[in-house]
Amino acid sequence: MQSKIVKSLFIACLMFSLIACQSTKNSTKMIAGVFNASTHIQKKMIDKYAPADVLVQTNIPYMQNPNLHIDLYQPKNIAQLGIRPTIVWIHGGGWISGSKEHARGYFKLLADQGYNVVSVEYQFAPDVIYPTQINQMNLALAFITAQAKQYHIDASKLYLAGDSAGANMASQYAAFVADPTYAQSQNFQPAITRQQLQGLILHCGIYDLNDFVNTASDKIKLLEWGIYNLVQAYTGDRQHDQAFLSSISPRQHINANYPPVLISGGNKDFLTASQSLPFVQTLKQHKVAVTEVFYPNSKELLVHEYQFMMSKVASQQTFEKTIKFLNQLSP
């Protein structure tokens, strides 16, 4: 049902935009409206599976001008547990939309398993462009590290996680942490070290922006206009600059120091074949530990962001594998 609603809305705004010749800002505003409608449905669905007794602190400020915040989800007995490994989640939304609360029910489920979860707010394109979002992630991580004791966070055991565009940003940030030379080439100084970053959790992500622009649209023609506008918004009209897109694509900057990865994608998400599986191949070429969670033979309809649809068997299995991944790295 969710996928049908989103598809109908997307077709409607696509047809209107093609007719009206909208600017990038207006086009992305309409796409954001579609994404946010989907997010609202998704949030309500996940809430049904969320435990009620998880501790939640919302809107903790981590920077001013602009005012940006994090939300913190913790086990109910965090005071007794003491400092805990912490998952820092970067939400999706095509770089132009979304909310740090978009998967709050999922974050509660993770917290119920004994982990802190921090969901990060960041500004959207095209109002701000790359690398603003990555810099804001960095400030959030600096805040988390500085305030770790106050919030029962084990700053030596951090995990970066993200879905869709959030997976793109989380995986690129990890490349900066793992490769100082790459970070220096982009004039970037990560707020955390490779020793702190224990692993990555990546769902339905984008890992090669050149391929995203040049090949993904060939698989689903309907999305060509949308993909073009998303990358245009995020990069500030540099969607055809192949060298620049390569410079900010995590798949092009992997080395053996890259942290262990759990990566997943749905069997009906075109990003699985065009982005996730090629990224897995690159990770393996560099001897990076990879936990693959894909369902090519499943009879379930596993669309983009399937991992949050907890009514599905595959989604429940993905959650279980995520907890196993975390427990293995942080016993």
Buried (B, 14 or more C-beta within 10 A) or exposed (E): EBBEEBBEBBEEBBEEBEEEEBEBEEBBBBBBEBBBBBBEBBBEBBEEBBEEEBBBEEEBEBBEEEEBBBBBBBBBEBEEEEBBBBBBBBBBBBBBBBBBBBBBBBBBBBBBBBBBBBBBBBBBBBEBBBBBBBBBBBBBBBBBBEBBEEBBBBBBBBBBBBBBBBBBBBBBBBBBBBBBEBBEEBEBEBBBEBEBBBBBBBBBBBBBBBBBBBBBBEEEEEBBBBBBBBBBBBBBEBBBBEEBBBBBBBBBBBEEBBBBBBBBBBBBBBBBBBBBBBBBEBBEEEEBBBBBBBBEEBEBEBBBBBBBBBEBEBBBBBBEBBBEBBEEBBE
